[in-house]
Amino acid sequence: MIDSPSHASLAEELQAGGFDVFAPMRVSWYNDYLRKLGLATDSTSYLEKTGETHVSGEKNFKLVPLPDYGRQGNAMAFFVGNSKAMWPCFLRWLRDQPDPTGIENPVDTYAAETIGRAMKKFAGGTVEHDIFWAADTTPERLVDMNRAAAVANVTYFSEELFLSVHPNFGSWVAFRAVAVFDAPASSLDPEPRFLPTLLRGDEAERAKELFAEAMRASSEADLSLDGMALEVAHKWAAMRDCVSLGREHKYSVLQSEYHYSKDPKILFASLSEVHPTDIM
């Protein structure tokens, strides 16, 4: 039986690993929202402007609905993300690995281990579940994390700017996973509740200008899933920084640069600050 007290224990376990953005949600909230809007991927929207191809190689594909285990949408799911709180937890984990430099995607690996372990414990070996990762861009597994966060009442999402804003952490959040369980979500309302706009008018206007600059820089750069050049990364970070709400939770310079660039030199500079003798 999945109940509210067990939700709280799951949230506490995730928070201990730095994943402090969490909310239960009905699968129908997400699936019905996609059907209502007829949504393709966010990537498709900007690809129409730039002429690029989605990283999966597909063009204009529709998002696949989340599974509901035959419950007509009344299946329980959990949205998981993080603020800057994940960074020190992750660095401690990485420091303790036998070969930190040999891990291909360390943040994704840490997220998969920590979130996967918490969800498995929560399921108790009796409840079937499936985890959809933000890092998985294959068309059949791709979840629109921005809109999943919006229907879960986690963030306000600006369709125009493709920017999500958390009521506490502002724009300084990252999304990691949606976990779906073969269990009823009867304790949740049938319809989602959306947060009101969390952007001031002047912030939205400035963010729109910086979004255009970041898009231009991205279209002229050689982008990949492995990250982007720092000059492009700084433009995307500048757009986030337009939001005054939650600015006290802004990522450190190294966390922000690694978030966008995936440059291992930046990562190990961060790690050496945590424990200088561990990185030669």
Rosetta blueprint (number, residue, H / E / L):
1 M L
2 I L
3 D L
4 S H
5 P H
6 S H
7 H H
8 A H
9 S H
10 L H
11 A H
12 E H
13 E H
14 L H
15 Q H
16 A H
17 G L
18 G L
19 F L
20 D L
21 V E
22 F E
23 A E
24 P E
25 M E
26 R E
27 V H
28 S H
29 W H
30 Y H
31 N H
32 D H
33 Y H
34 L H
35 R H
36 K H
37 L H
38 G L
39 L L
40 A E
41 T L
42 D H
43 S H
44 T H
45 S H
46 Y H
47 L H
48 E H
49 K H
50 T H
51 G L
52 E L
53 T L
54 H L
55 V L
56 S L
57 G L
58 E L
59 K L
60 N L
61 F L
62 K E
63 L L
64 V L
65 P L
66 L L
67 P L
68 D L
69 Y L
70 G L
71 R L
72 Q L
73 G L
74 N L
75 A E
76 M E
77 A E
78 F E
79 F E
80 V E
81 G E
82 N E
83 S L
84 K L
85 A L
86 M H
87 W H
88 P H
89 C H
90 F H
91 L H
92 R H
93 W H
94 L H
95 R H
96 D L
97 Q L
98 P L
99 D L
100 P H
101 T H
102 G H
103 I L
104 E L
105 N L
106 P H
107 V H
108 D H
109 T H
110 Y H
111 A H
112 A H
113 E H
114 T H
115 I H
116 G H
117 R H
118 A H
119 M H
120 K H
121 K H
122 F H
123 A H
124 G L
125 G L
126 T L
127 V L
128 E L
129 H E
130 D E
131 I E
132 F E
133 W E
134 A L
135 A L
136 D L
137 T L
138 T L
139 P L
140 E L
141 R L
142 L L
143 V L
144 D L
145 M H
146 N H
147 R H
148 A H
149 A H
150 A H
151 V H
152 A L
153 N L
154 V L
155 T L
156 Y E
157 F E
158 S E
159 E L
160 E L
161 L L
162 F L
163 L E
164 S E
165 V E
166 H E
167 P L
168 N L
169 F L
170 G E
171 S L
172 W L
173 V L
174 A E
175 F E
176 R E
177 A E
178 V E
179 A E
180 V E
181 F E
182 D E
183 A E
184 P E
185 A L
186 S L
187 S L
188 L L
189 D L
190 P L
191 E L
192 P L
193 R L
194 F L
195 L L
196 P L
197 T L
198 L L
199 L L
200 R L
201 G H
202 D H
203 E H
204 A H
205 E H
206 R H
207 A H
208 K H
209 E H
210 L H
211 F H
212 A H
213 E H
214 A H
215 M H
216 R H
217 A H
218 S H
219 S H
220 E H
221 A L
222 D L
223 L L
224 S E
225 L L
226 D L
227 G E
228 M L
229 A L
230 L H
231 E H
232 V H
233 A H
234 H H
235 K H
236 W H
237 A H
238 A H
239 M H
240 R H
241 D L
242 C L
243 V L
244 S L
245 L L
246 G L
247 R H
248 E H
249 H H
250 K L
251 Y L
252 S L
253 V H
254 L H
255 Q H
256 S H
257 E H
258 Y H
259 H H
260 Y H
261 S H
262 K L
263 D L
264 P H
265 K H
266 I H
267 L H
268 F H
269 A H
270 S H
271 L H
272 S H
273 E H
274 V H
275 H L
276 P H
277 T H
278 D H
279 I L
280 M L
